[in-house]
Amino acid sequence: MTDNNQSLTAIFDKIWPGEADPNKINVGEYERIGSVIAGSVFFLYGVTRKGVIPKVLAPVGGYLLQRGLSGTCAIYEAFQVNTARQGGNADATVHANRAIKVKRAVTINKPAAELYRFWRNFENLPQIMDHLESVTVKDKDHSHWVAKGPAGTKVEWNAEIFREKENELIAWKSVEGATVPNAGTVQFTDLGQDRGTEVLVELDYEPPAGVIGAAFAKLFGEEPNIQVQEDLRHFKQKMEAGELPTTDGQPSGRES
């Protein structure tokens, strides 16, 4: 299935060379084929017939053709839908229509290369993410993650890196069959002129039901964006100050 998808993508790229950024593709491969077929029929019917209906179908067909060939859909983008991340797509294992999406950023006064090196060693991440118990790196692209859940429960999954650009981007996904499918990216953007680096995290995860679902909900709290922002704040403190402030002895047991 993956090989077929890759070959389909290559064909679309030849027909539509203007497709510059694969990260902007939000229409699945077979949906793109359907859009091209339907768009061709509508467009040809519209330009070869007279009447109100053909006049309506011609632009609709043109839009479907553009949607299928480019792999991008403005409507999907507006509603944050991404069917390219479903099924046989090699880049993710999350069903976009069921996923919870998180997007947060922070500016850190350190070089992008330094921040990238710390994050790229995933075994460092429990230092800045309270909900993580451990990350075990298996090889260059594969790792095993253990997160803390309520009442002593744990959530575990395997992940792999599927796209990477040194000092700029790390993109990961859970492997097929994970109890909690998840995928995301972290980008490091040098702001120049000694303004530091913007660290942008985008995360999609598909929370399951039952005990494991409750554990994962606890993992990110009621507001996933707040939890990720807190992790990024810890990252900033760790990299700029060299350590995280302690809250030992405080009644709340958490940082204010």
C-alpha positions as CSV (number, residue, x, y, z in Angstrom):
1,M,0.0,0.0,0.0
2,T,2.8,2.4,0.9
3,D,4.7,1.8,-2.3
4,N,1.5,2.4,-4.3
5,N,0.9,5.7,-2.5
6,Q,4.5,6.8,-3.1
7,S,4.2,6.1,-6.9
8,L,0.8,8.0,-7.0
9,T,2.5,10.9,-5.3
10,A,5.3,10.9,-7.9
11,I,2.7,10.9,-10.7
12,F,0.8,13.8,-9.2
13,D,4.1,15.7,-8.7
14,K,4.9,15.4,-12.4
15,I,1.5,16.6,-13.4
16,W,1.4,19.4,-10.8
17,P,5.0,20.6,-10.4
18,G,3.9,23.6,-8.4
19,E,3.5,21.5,-5.3
20,A,6.4,22.7,-3.3
21,D,5.8,21.8,0.3
22,P,4.7,18.2,1.1
23,N,3.7,19.3,4.6
24,K,0.8,21.3,3.1
25,I,-0.8,18.3,1.5
26,N,-4.1,17.6,3.3
27,V,-5.9,15.3,0.9
28,G,-5.4,11.6,0.9
29,E,-4.0,9.8,-2.2
30,Y,-7.2,8.0,-3.3
31,E,-9.3,11.0,-2.5
32,R,-7.0,12.9,-4.8
33,I,-7.7,10.4,-7.6
34,G,-11.4,10.7,-7.1
35,S,-11.2,14.5,-7.2
36,V,-9.3,14.4,-10.5
37,I,-11.8,12.0,-12.1
38,A,-14.8,13.8,-10.9
39,G,-13.2,17.2,-11.7
40,S,-12.4,16.1,-15.2
41,V,-16.0,14.9,-15.8
42,F,-17.6,18.0,-14.4
43,F,-15.2,20.4,-16.2
44,L,-15.5,18.7,-19.6
45,Y,-19.3,18.6,-19.3
46,G,-19.4,22.3,-18.2
47,V,-17.3,23.6,-21.1
48,T,-19.0,21.5,-23.8
49,R,-22.7,22.2,-22.8
50,K,-24.9,25.2,-22.6
51,G,-27.1,26.2,-19.7
52,V,-27.1,27.1,-16.1
53,I,-26.0,23.7,-14.7
54,P,-22.9,23.4,-17.0
55,K,-21.9,26.9,-16.1
56,V,-21.9,25.8,-12.4
57,L,-20.2,22.5,-13.0
58,A,-17.3,23.9,-15.0
59,P,-15.7,25.9,-12.1
60,V,-16.6,23.1,-9.6
61,G,-14.7,20.7,-11.9
62,G,-11.8,23.0,-12.1
63,Y,-11.6,23.3,-8.4
64,L,-11.7,19.5,-8.0
65,L,-9.0,19.1,-10.5
66,Q,-6.8,21.6,-8.7
67,R,-7.6,19.9,-5.4
68,G,-6.7,16.4,-6.7
69,L,-3.5,17.4,-8.5
70,S,-2.1,19.7,-5.8
71,G,-3.2,17.6,-2.8
72,T,-4.4,20.7,-1.0
73,C,-7.9,21.7,0.0
74,A,-8.7,25.1,1.4
75,I,-11.9,23.9,3.0
76,Y,-9.9,21.1,4.8
77,E,-7.4,23.7,5.9
78,A,-10.0,26.0,7.3
79,F,-11.5,23.2,9.4
80,Q,-8.1,21.6,10.3
81,V,-8.9,18.3,8.5
82,N,-6.2,16.2,7.0
83,T,-7.2,13.0,5.2
84,A,-3.6,12.6,3.9
85,R,-2.9,11.4,7.5
86,Q,-5.3,8.5,7.3
87,G,-4.9,4.9,6.3
88,G,-2.0,4.2,4.0
89,N,-0.2,7.4,4.2
90,A,3.4,6.7,5.2
91,D,3.8,9.9,7.2
92,A,1.3,9.4,10.0
93,T,-0.9,6.9,11.8
94,V,-3.5,9.3,13.2
95,H,-7.0,9.6,11.7
96,A,-7.3,13.4,11.4
97,N,-11.0,13.5,11.7
98,R,-10.8,11.9,15.2
99,A,-7.5,13.5,16.4
100,I,-7.0,16.2,19.0
101,K,-4.7,18.8,17.6
102,V,-2.2,20.8,19.6
103,K,0.0,23.7,18.3
104,R,2.2,25.7,20.6
105,A,5.4,27.7,20.3
106,V,8.1,29.4,22.5
107,T,11.1,31.5,21.9
108,I,14.3,30.4,23.5
109,N,17.5,32.5,23.7
110,K,19.7,29.7,22.4
111,P,21.0,28.6,19.0
112,A,18.7,26.3,17.0
113,A,21.4,23.7,16.8
114,E,21.8,23.4,20.5
115,L,18.1,23.1,21.1
116,Y,17.8,20.5,18.3
117,R,20.6,18.4,19.8
118,F,18.9,18.3,23.2
119,W,15.5,17.4,21.8
120,R,16.8,14.9,19.3
121,N,18.1,12.8,22.2
122,F,14.6,11.8,23.2
123,E,15.9,10.3,26.5
124,N,16.3,14.0,27.6
125,L,12.6,14.8,27.3
126,P,11.4,13.4,30.6
127,Q,13.6,16.2,32.1
128,I,11.2,18.8,30.7
129,M,7.9,16.8,30.4
130,D,6.4,16.0,33.7
131,H,4.0,13.3,32.2
132,L,6.9,11.3,30.7
133,E,8.4,8.6,32.8
134,S,11.0,7.4,30.3
135,V,12.0,7.3,26.6
136,T,14.3,4.5,25.4
137,V,16.1,5.1,22.1
138,K,16.3,1.8,20.2
139,D,18.1,3.0,17.1
140,K,18.5,6.2,15.0
141,D,14.8,6.4,14.1
142,H,12.9,4.2,16.7
143,S,12.2,4.7,20.4
144,H,9.9,3.4,23.2
145,W,7.9,5.9,25.3
146,V,6.4,5.4,28.8
147,A,4.1,8.1,30.2
148,K,2.6,8.4,33.6
149,G,-1.2,7.9,34.0
150,P,-3.6,8.2,37.0
151,A,-3.5,5.8,39.9
152,G,0.0,4.5,39.0
153,T,-1.1,3.4,35.5
154,K,1.2,3.8,32.5
155,V,0.8,4.4,28.8
156,E,3.4,3.0,26.5
157,W,4.0,3.2,22.7
158,N,6.7,2.9,20.1
159,A,7.5,5.8,17.8
160,E,9.6,6.4,14.7
161,I,11.0,9.4,13.0
162,F,9.7,9.7,9.4
163,R,11.1,13.1,8.4
164,E,14.1,15.1,9.7
165,K,16.2,18.1,8.8
166,E,19.2,18.6,11.0
167,N,18.9,21.6,13.4
168,E,15.5,22.5,11.9
169,L,12.8,19.8,12.0
170,I,12.0,16.4,13.7
171,A,8.7,14.7,12.6
172,W,7.6,11.5,14.4
173,K,4.7,9.1,14.5
174,S,3.6,6.2,16.6
175,V,4.0,2.8,14.9
176,E,1.0,1.0,13.5
177,G,-1.0,-0.7,16.2
178,A,-0.3,1.8,18.9
179,T,-3.0,2.0,21.6
180,V,-2.7,5.8,21.4
181,P,-1.9,6.8,17.8
182,N,0.0,10.0,17.7
183,A,2.1,12.0,15.3
184,G,3.7,15.4,15.4
185,T,6.6,17.7,14.5
186,V,8.9,20.1,16.3
187,Q,10.5,22.9,14.3
188,F,13.5,25.0,15.3
189,T,13.5,28.4,13.5
190,D,16.5,30.7,13.9
191,L,15.0,34.2,14.4
192,G,18.3,35.9,13.6
193,Q,19.9,39.1,15.0
194,D,20.5,37.4,18.4
195,R,16.7,37.0,18.9
196,G,17.0,33.3,19.7
197,T,15.1,30.4,18.3
198,E,11.4,29.8,17.9
199,V,10.4,26.2,18.9
200,L,7.1,25.2,17.4
201,V,5.4,21.9,18.4
202,E,2.5,20.5,16.5
203,L,0.9,17.3,17.8
204,D,-2.0,15.1,16.8
205,Y,-3.2,12.3,19.0
206,E,-6.2,10.0,18.9
207,P,-7.4,9.3,22.5
208,P,-8.9,5.9,23.0
209,A,-11.7,4.9,25.4
210,G,-11.4,3.0,28.6
211,V,-8.6,3.0,31.2
212,I,-5.9,3.7,28.7
213,G,-7.9,6.6,27.3
214,A,-8.3,8.0,30.8
215,A,-4.6,7.7,31.4
216,F,-3.8,9.6,28.2
217,A,-6.4,12.3,29.0
218,K,-4.7,12.7,32.3
219,L,-1.3,12.9,30.5
220,F,-2.4,16.0,28.7
221,G,-4.9,17.3,31.1
222,E,-8.2,19.0,30.2
223,E,-6.4,21.5,28.0
224,P,-3.7,19.8,25.8
225,N,-2.4,23.2,24.6
226,I,-1.7,24.3,28.2
227,Q,0.2,21.1,28.9
228,V,2.4,21.4,25.8
229,Q,2.9,25.1,26.5
230,E,4.0,24.1,30.0
231,D,6.5,21.5,28.6
232,L,7.9,24.2,26.3
233,R,8.2,26.6,29.2
234,H,10.2,23.9,31.1
235,F,12.4,23.5,27.9
236,K,13.1,27.2,27.9
237,Q,14.0,27.2,31.6
238,K,16.2,24.2,31.1
239,M,18.1,25.5,28.1
240,E,18.5,29.1,29.3
241,A,19.1,28.6,33.0
242,G,20.6,25.1,32.9
243,E,18.0,23.7,35.4
244,L,14.4,23.7,36.3
245,P,13.1,25.5,39.4
246,T,12.0,23.2,42.1
247,T,8.6,23.3,44.0
248,D,9.6,20.9,46.8
249,G,7.8,21.8,49.9
250,Q,5.1,23.9,48.3
251,P,1.5,22.9,49.1
252,S,0.5,22.7,45.4
253,G,3.3,20.5,44.4
254,R,3.4,22.3,41.1
255,E,5.0,25.4,39.7
256,S,3.0,28.6,39.8
